[in-house]
Amino acid sequence: MNIAVIGTGYVGLVTGVCLAEIGHQVTCIDVDDKKISSLKSGTSPIYEDGLEDLLIKNIEKDTVRFTTDYSYGLKDKAVIYIGVGTPQAEDGSADLTYINDVCHSIARNLQRDAIIVTKSTVPVGTNEHIKNKIMENIDYNVSIEIVSNPEFLRQGSAVYDTFHGDRIVIGSENDYALNVIENVNKPFGIPIVKTDLRSAEMIKYAANAFLATKISFINEIANLCDKLDANVENVAKGIGMDKRIGNSFLNAGIGYGGSCFPKDTNALVSIGKNVDYEMSILQSVVEVNNRQKKVIIDKMYKRFGSLSDISVALLGLSFKPNTDDMREAPSIPLSKVLLEKGANIRAYDPVAANNAKKILPDNVFYADNIAEAINKADCAVILTDWEDIKNYPLMKFKEQLNQPIIFDGRNCFDPQEVRKAGIEYYSIGRP
């Protein structure tokens, strides 16, 4: 099927390339000339495992193309995916500026009947708004149907998740549109849930909010374990074996970040306010997560008394491993506090350093490897559990640090092994 995908960010690009991989002819549209030029040459603007290989493969097969021209991109397209960003506005709600821009562009350039598929995460009721916005401004005598098809991709494994997901959700008030999009997705071989438009929109928010709740819950338990000399890993294992609870998302740490959980939990709280309903559980989830990002600083204060003039090696800057995404990463507030209190920072990340330089304070020094970052530092602070950080020999930490002290925000190491190595070790929720 001829498909257009609007937006070549994280959601749009993964969607477009993977649809091409299962046999569709895909044209990706974006207003960013530089990004489109890069994509045409086979270079992905985002780091995502396996994405660039699929990109190059499908460019060579001519199953995926890239353009800034809406007229060319929408020509003869029966299905049009919207995959642009919906960033968080100042009041916590979803900013639909890019969605509205896309609606105007579709209206001006669509010349045939089409199904509009919203991949972007949008508040409940937005798909109806999209249809009205397009029909109000359309220049040609065409009809459209709307389908909500939210993504459930983990950054760092988005390509894998596309082909091995738990379910594909599609929602519409039109049976024909549902059946078409069901057939588009059938080659993925993943269970398909068909529902109404608003329920599909809500499923996306509810899923992310529930996962964020599990993270904040186990972090609350971890903080209590710290005060009671219990071990949160043993607690998580014990409760996770209960099938009603499950063991996923029960890894204690310094809180969630990224483009989804912070934005979507805040957006759902805002949606509740708009209909005069207080989402009290989710408000607490957000508060716990904001507080959790300061846990390492509290541990450092307790150990050093003052942070002035200490040299800190920050290991891992992205919000999670296997991505270069810095959005809502714990490294951002932590580095700002450290510098404000007079500490010196030597930072290392295997992938996200270039993005970090655009966001972190200017006076952060970026090391090319772990050894350079920790050399003569007074302590190491682990913020992202990259494999090369988890596998770095403990004896090298002891030899290369000025003081053998590790603050581990991701519980990367076995406390007994660290103790055997003669390293002073502070983790989350473990004695």
Wavefront OBJ file of the C-alpha trace (Angstrom):
o trace
v 0.000 0.000 0.000
v 1.149 3.577 -0.681
v 1.641 5.259 2.692
v 2.798 8.691 3.805
v 4.323 9.292 7.233
v 4.471 12.891 8.451
v 7.296 13.605 10.870
v 10.733 11.948 10.957
v 11.431 12.135 14.657
v 11.534 9.149 16.968
v 7.956 7.972 16.302
v 7.613 8.926 12.642
v 10.948 7.594 11.427
v 10.656 4.231 13.184
v 7.086 3.891 11.889
v 8.015 4.760 8.307
v 11.070 2.529 8.050
v 9.358 -0.454 9.674
v 6.266 -0.127 7.449
v 8.603 -0.146 4.453
v 10.322 -3.235 5.823
v 7.051 -5.226 5.838
v 6.347 -4.405 2.210
v 4.622 -1.037 1.988
v 5.758 1.865 -0.221
v 6.422 4.708 2.227
v 7.134 8.396 1.745
v 8.262 10.253 4.868
v 7.582 13.992 5.038
v 9.290 16.555 7.246
v 9.731 20.335 7.110
v 13.375 20.103 8.225
v 15.535 20.293 5.066
v 18.704 19.275 6.893
v 17.073 16.200 8.431
v 15.588 15.092 5.102
v 18.946 15.486 3.343
v 20.584 13.398 6.047
v 17.926 10.683 5.766
v 18.210 10.537 1.986
v 21.902 9.726 2.437
v 21.058 6.916 4.856
v 22.016 8.703 8.068
v 19.531 8.608 10.932
v 19.197 11.795 13.022
v 18.458 9.677 16.123
v 20.340 6.806 17.716
v 18.167 3.710 17.837
v 19.515 0.176 17.680
v 19.006 -1.354 14.222
v 17.232 1.681 12.762
v 19.986 2.941 10.476
v 20.556 -0.533 9.022
v 16.854 -0.814 8.133
v 16.912 2.739 6.784
v 19.782 2.011 4.382
v 18.287 -1.336 3.357
v 14.926 0.186 2.391
v 16.464 3.210 0.657
v 18.385 0.774 -1.528
v 15.144 -1.152 -2.220
v 13.367 2.178 -2.920
v 10.598 1.250 -0.481
v 11.138 4.386 1.612
v 11.605 7.934 0.344
v 11.988 11.307 2.029
v 10.724 14.746 1.080
v 9.852 18.195 2.390
v 7.197 18.603 -0.321
v 3.712 17.784 1.004
v 2.204 17.801 -2.491
v 4.655 15.130 -3.657
v 4.530 13.229 -0.376
v 0.728 12.931 -0.216
v 0.160 12.200 -3.888
v -1.763 8.921 -4.363
v -1.461 8.054 -0.665
v -4.451 6.118 0.667
v -3.080 6.057 4.218
v -1.377 8.986 5.958
v 0.319 8.562 9.332
v 0.885 11.526 11.654
v 3.994 11.060 13.783
v 4.973 14.544 14.932
v 5.818 15.558 18.481
v 3.338 16.641 21.137
v 5.668 18.249 23.690
v 4.639 19.285 27.155
v 3.283 22.819 27.478
v 4.060 24.993 30.494
v 0.828 23.955 32.228
v 1.624 20.244 31.784
v -0.830 19.694 28.936
v 0.135 18.382 25.505
v 1.139 21.096 23.044
v -0.697 20.391 19.770
v 1.046 23.068 17.700
v 2.753 20.544 15.397
v -0.455 18.522 15.062
v -2.359 21.633 13.975
v 0.369 22.557 11.482
v 0.151 19.084 9.960
v -3.643 19.344 9.689
v -3.318 22.559 7.676
v -0.664 20.996 5.410
v -2.785 17.908 4.788
v -5.834 20.058 4.040
v -3.941 22.105 1.464
v -2.386 19.129 -0.340
v -4.676 16.107 -0.053
v -6.251 15.314 -3.426
v -7.875 11.927 -2.812
v -9.886 10.096 -0.159
v -7.607 8.906 2.617
v -7.371 7.390 6.066
v -5.508 9.582 8.544
v -3.722 7.509 11.202
v -2.534 9.301 14.343
v 0.616 7.710 15.744
v 1.465 10.685 17.948
v 0.431 10.578 21.597
v -2.508 12.972 21.856
v -5.130 13.843 24.508
v -8.466 12.079 24.376
v -10.665 13.756 21.760
v -7.755 15.021 19.637
v -8.447 12.700 16.706
v -11.900 14.214 16.334
v -10.245 17.633 16.426
v -7.820 16.500 13.696
v -10.641 15.418 11.412
v -12.564 18.686 11.936
v -9.419 20.762 11.445
v -8.624 19.093 8.126
v -12.190 19.205 6.807
v -12.573 22.885 7.735
v -9.531 23.838 5.666
v -9.501 21.290 2.859
v -9.007 22.574 -0.698
v -10.302 19.531 -2.589
v -13.530 17.514 -2.642
v -12.285 14.477 -0.699
v -13.375 12.527 2.359
v -11.227 11.289 5.221
v -11.527 8.779 8.045
v -9.530 8.930 11.267
v -7.770 6.080 13.091
v -5.898 6.262 16.374
v -2.884 3.918 16.357
v -0.717 4.808 19.384
v 2.842 3.520 19.634
v 4.130 1.466 22.569
v 7.835 1.549 21.806
v 10.694 1.573 24.292
v 13.452 3.953 23.312
v 16.594 1.971 22.711
v 14.644 -1.046 21.434
v 11.980 0.615 19.264
v 12.763 -1.381 16.124
v 12.683 -4.649 18.056
v 9.414 -3.662 19.737
v 7.823 -2.816 16.387
v 8.302 -6.389 15.239
v 7.850 -8.104 18.629
v 5.291 -5.946 20.462
v 2.608 -7.215 22.840
v -0.254 -5.675 20.849
v -1.189 -3.158 18.183
v -4.056 -0.849 19.163
v -6.234 0.739 16.481
v -9.322 2.805 17.214
v -11.897 4.337 14.890
v -15.614 4.963 14.506
v -15.444 3.640 10.947
v -15.272 -0.136 10.358
v -13.792 0.224 6.876
v -10.908 2.327 8.209
v -10.320 -0.160 11.029
v -10.128 -3.045 8.584
v -7.714 -1.219 6.265
v -5.306 -0.366 9.074
v -5.643 -3.877 10.468
v -4.495 -5.202 7.077
v -1.643 -2.672 6.954
v -0.342 -4.048 10.271
v -1.028 -7.760 9.768
v 2.487 -8.537 8.427
v 3.925 -7.632 11.847
v 2.215 -10.762 13.201
v 1.253 -9.062 16.472
v -2.185 -9.288 18.178
v -4.399 -6.400 17.077
v -6.853 -4.717 19.449
v -9.673 -2.891 17.638
v -11.619 -0.336 19.649
v -13.287 3.063 19.468
v -11.344 6.257 18.836
v -11.313 7.707 22.352
v -10.527 4.410 24.049
v -7.468 3.971 21.816
v -6.254 7.426 22.810
v -6.804 6.608 26.489
v -5.056 3.220 26.276
v -1.783 4.944 25.406
v -1.923 7.359 28.347
v -3.159 4.710 30.782
v -0.354 2.300 29.814
v 2.421 4.835 30.320
v 0.859 6.171 33.506
v 0.638 2.672 34.972
v 4.280 1.904 34.179
v 5.364 5.241 35.642
v 3.351 4.390 38.764
v 5.215 1.089 39.169
v 8.550 2.924 38.921
v 7.637 5.565 41.482
v 6.169 2.899 43.776
v 9.333 0.799 43.862
v 11.432 3.937 44.345
v 9.319 4.861 47.373
v 9.883 1.355 48.729
v 13.614 1.665 48.000
v 13.858 4.896 49.972
v 12.128 3.220 52.900
v 14.464 0.212 52.577
v 17.403 2.617 52.868
v 16.142 3.760 56.248
v 15.288 0.245 57.505
v 18.331 -1.693 56.205
v 16.160 -3.842 53.943
v 17.143 -4.740 50.379
v 14.780 -3.439 47.687
v 15.985 -6.016 45.167
v 14.864 -8.831 47.452
v 11.574 -7.011 48.028
v 11.036 -6.526 44.280
v 11.749 -10.188 43.594
v 9.350 -11.254 46.327
v 6.444 -9.130 45.151
v 7.186 -9.547 41.443
v 6.641 -13.302 41.645
v 2.985 -12.523 42.323
v 1.432 -12.781 38.847
v -0.986 -10.000 39.710
v 1.992 -7.647 40.126
v 4.671 -8.948 37.741
v 8.402 -8.283 37.949
v 8.816 -5.710 35.168
v 9.430 -2.028 36.005
v 10.380 -2.874 39.585
v 14.030 -1.803 39.322
v 14.731 0.921 41.857
v 16.810 3.882 40.742
v 16.857 7.634 40.330
v 13.540 7.956 38.530
v 12.159 7.835 35.024
v 12.911 10.299 32.240
v 12.653 10.435 28.469
v 10.026 11.736 26.099
v 7.062 9.637 27.246
v 6.576 8.991 30.958
v 7.141 12.550 32.261
v 5.121 14.126 29.455
v 2.279 11.619 29.462
v 1.764 11.495 33.231
v 1.597 15.289 33.355
v -0.718 15.355 30.349
v -3.095 12.852 31.963
v -3.178 14.942 35.141
v -4.004 17.959 32.941
v -6.720 16.021 31.089
v -8.289 15.206 34.443
v -8.245 18.860 35.482
v -9.978 19.821 32.243
v -12.961 17.653 33.179
v -12.821 18.591 36.876
v -11.344 15.289 38.054
v -8.261 15.176 40.271
v -5.784 12.432 39.346
v -4.351 12.201 42.863
v -2.392 8.964 42.359
v -0.660 10.311 39.261
v 0.096 13.620 40.959
v 1.931 11.626 43.634
v 3.731 9.587 40.951
v 5.060 12.815 39.420
v 6.064 14.228 42.823
v 7.898 11.040 43.827
v 9.782 10.978 40.530
v 10.859 14.606 40.822
v 12.086 13.931 44.344
v 13.855 10.730 43.327
v 16.194 12.577 40.990
v 17.674 14.310 44.078
v 18.399 11.103 46.023
v 22.002 10.853 44.821
v 22.684 14.466 45.802
v 21.346 13.754 49.291
v 23.650 10.722 49.594
v 26.619 12.790 48.421
v 25.897 15.531 50.964
v 25.656 12.933 53.707
v 29.025 11.461 52.703
v 31.034 14.611 51.921
v 29.309 17.304 53.977
v 30.054 19.820 51.222
v 30.216 19.416 47.455
v 32.530 22.378 46.974
v 35.693 21.630 44.990
v 35.122 17.878 44.735
v 35.742 16.252 41.371
v 32.791 14.127 40.223
v 32.787 11.617 37.357
v 29.291 11.389 35.878
v 28.903 8.073 34.064
v 25.938 7.967 31.675
v 24.030 11.074 30.618
v 21.062 9.865 28.537
v 17.853 9.070 30.396
v 18.339 5.329 29.705
v 20.856 3.133 27.864
v 20.829 2.463 24.105
v 19.516 5.921 23.224
v 20.988 9.391 22.840
v 17.804 11.006 24.170
v 18.482 13.575 26.898
v 14.875 14.580 27.534
v 14.118 14.637 31.281
v 17.393 12.795 31.980
v 18.412 12.789 35.673
v 21.853 14.007 34.596
v 20.362 17.448 33.856
v 19.182 18.505 37.340
v 22.011 16.624 39.054
v 24.775 18.328 37.055
v 23.219 21.746 37.651
v 23.111 21.212 41.419
v 26.666 19.877 41.525
v 28.034 22.878 39.638
v 25.975 25.331 41.703
v 27.496 23.834 44.852
v 31.030 24.194 43.513
v 31.819 20.688 42.281
v 33.765 19.915 39.108
v 32.260 17.472 36.582
v 33.928 15.047 34.200
v 31.168 13.345 32.194
v 31.056 10.290 29.963
v 28.358 8.767 27.763
v 29.060 6.406 24.854
v 26.348 7.900 22.621
v 24.636 10.971 24.092
v 27.603 13.333 24.639
v 26.801 15.543 21.630
v 23.183 15.970 22.705
v 24.276 16.513 26.303
v 26.515 19.400 25.260
v 23.433 21.246 24.009
v 21.621 20.867 27.337
v 24.028 20.515 30.260
v 25.887 23.555 31.676
v 28.836 24.792 29.624
v 31.514 24.010 32.205
v 31.075 20.235 32.088
v 34.149 18.407 30.774
v 33.359 15.485 28.435
v 35.642 12.465 28.557
v 36.109 10.072 25.645
v 35.991 6.981 27.839
v 35.322 5.811 31.384
v 38.985 5.775 32.373
v 39.411 9.430 31.403
v 36.259 10.401 33.300
v 37.137 8.700 36.584
v 40.884 9.389 36.579
v 41.723 11.242 39.842
v 38.032 12.011 40.494
v 36.867 12.033 44.116
v 33.898 9.811 43.270
v 31.987 8.246 40.401
v 28.233 8.746 39.979
v 26.425 6.247 37.742
v 23.314 7.716 36.123
v 22.735 5.436 33.114
v 23.259 1.675 33.133
v 25.113 1.348 29.842
v 26.700 -2.084 29.329
v 30.247 -0.686 29.166
v 29.692 1.018 32.523
v 28.220 -2.103 34.145
v 31.085 -4.206 32.787
v 33.883 -1.828 33.774
v 36.221 -3.717 36.170
v 35.718 -2.725 39.794
v 39.449 -2.843 40.465
v 39.955 -0.142 37.822
v 37.501 2.086 39.704
v 39.597 1.550 42.823
v 42.884 2.213 41.038
v 41.815 5.234 38.978
v 39.554 7.166 41.349
v 41.239 9.572 43.731
v 38.942 8.126 46.390
v 37.330 4.713 45.719
v 33.734 5.919 46.126
v 30.810 5.069 43.834
v 27.276 6.472 43.985
v 25.211 4.097 41.864
v 21.864 5.500 40.740
v 21.026 2.361 38.733
v 22.170 -0.431 41.094
v 24.606 -1.724 38.485
v 26.883 -3.679 40.820
v 26.559 -6.384 43.442
v 27.224 -4.685 46.820
v 29.223 -7.692 48.058
v 31.494 -7.627 45.002
v 32.056 -3.894 45.409
v 32.890 -4.377 49.077
v 35.394 -7.117 48.191
v 37.046 -4.687 45.771
v 37.541 -2.213 48.619
v 35.202 0.423 47.220
v 32.883 2.618 49.256
v 29.499 2.094 47.626
v 26.132 3.854 47.819
v 23.225 2.461 45.803
v 19.435 2.800 45.881
v 17.525 0.860 48.539
v 20.269 -1.671 49.286
v 22.322 -1.890 52.501
l 1 2 3 4 5 6 7 8 9 10 11 12 13 14 15 16 17 18 19 20 21 22 23 24 25 26 27 28 29 30 31 32 33 34 35 36 37 38 39 40 41 42 43 44 45 46 47 48 49 50 51 52 53 54 55 56 57 58 59 60 61 62 63 64 65 66 67 68 69 70 71 72 73 74 75 76 77 78 79 80 81 82 83 84 85 86 87 88 89 90 91 92 93 94 95 96 97 98 99 100 101 102 103 104 105 106 107 108 109 110 111 112 113 114 115 116 117 118 119 120 121 122 123 124 125 126 127 128 129 130 131 132 133 134 135 136 137 138 139 140 141 142 143 144 145 146 147 148 149 150 151 152 153 154 155 156 157 158 159 160 161 162 163 164 165 166 167 168 169 170 171 172 173 174 175 176 177 178 179 180 181 182 183 184 185 186 187 188 189 190 191 192 193 194 195 196 197 198 199 200 201 202 203 204 205 206 207 208 209 210 211 212 213 214 215 216 217 218 219 220 221 222 223 224 225 226 227 228 229 230 231 232 233 234 235 236 237 238 239 240 241 242 243 244 245 246 247 248 249 250 251 252 253 254 255 256 257 258 259 260 261 262 263 264 265 266 267 268 269 270 271 272 273 274 275 276 277 278 279 280 281 282 283 284 285 286 287 288 289 290 291 292 293 294 295 296 297 298 299 300 301 302 303 304 305 306 307 308 309 310 311 312 313 314 315 316 317 318 319 320 321 322 323 324 325 326 327 328 329 330 331 332 333 334 335 336 337 338 339 340 341 342 343 344 345 346 347 348 349 350 351 352 353 354 355 356 357 358 359 360 361 362 363 364 365 366 367 368 369 370 371 372 373 374 375 376 377 378 379 380 381 382 383 384 385 386 387 388 389 390 391 392 393 394 395 396 397 398 399 400 401 402 403 404 405 406 407 408 409 410 411 412 413 414 415 416 417 418 419 420 421 422 423 424 425 426 427 428 429 430 431
